[in-house]
Amino acid sequence: MVAWADYKADAKARGALALELYAAVSTPAKEPADVKANLPDHLAYQAQLERAGALAFAGPMSDETGDHMQGMGLIIYRAESLEAARNLAENDPMHKSGARAFTLRRWMINEGSMTLSVGLSTGHASLR
């Protein structure tokens, strides 16, 4: 098995971005009513992390068919370390209450693209 730090150094050396983020897969651990009860505090916490620059992306995931809600969510954190990201995830009201559980992994972004369009006169922005 290759050490993460060695792989990251190799990725940077070959010109990859090697941007390290942290991915939390969040799954229901209690009844749907428990998840729903914690939703307002969870969303407020995520908005706070977004304003602080610690939340890169977050949202629900479908089942394997793509047709149904499964209750699983993906949260991508910006943090200085795996331990710091774990602290962010643990302090999420959903996880703190036990309504949801999470697994956390390092995620290295090497390739891809994003397009941001901003309408200067309309103030409209879109991300693809």
Beta strands, then each sheet from edge to edge (+ up, - down):
strand 1: 19-28
strand 2: 55-62
strand 3: 69-77
strand 4: 100-109
strand 5: 116-118
strand 6: 125-127
sheet 1: 2+ 3- 1+ 4-
sheet 2: 5+ 6-
end
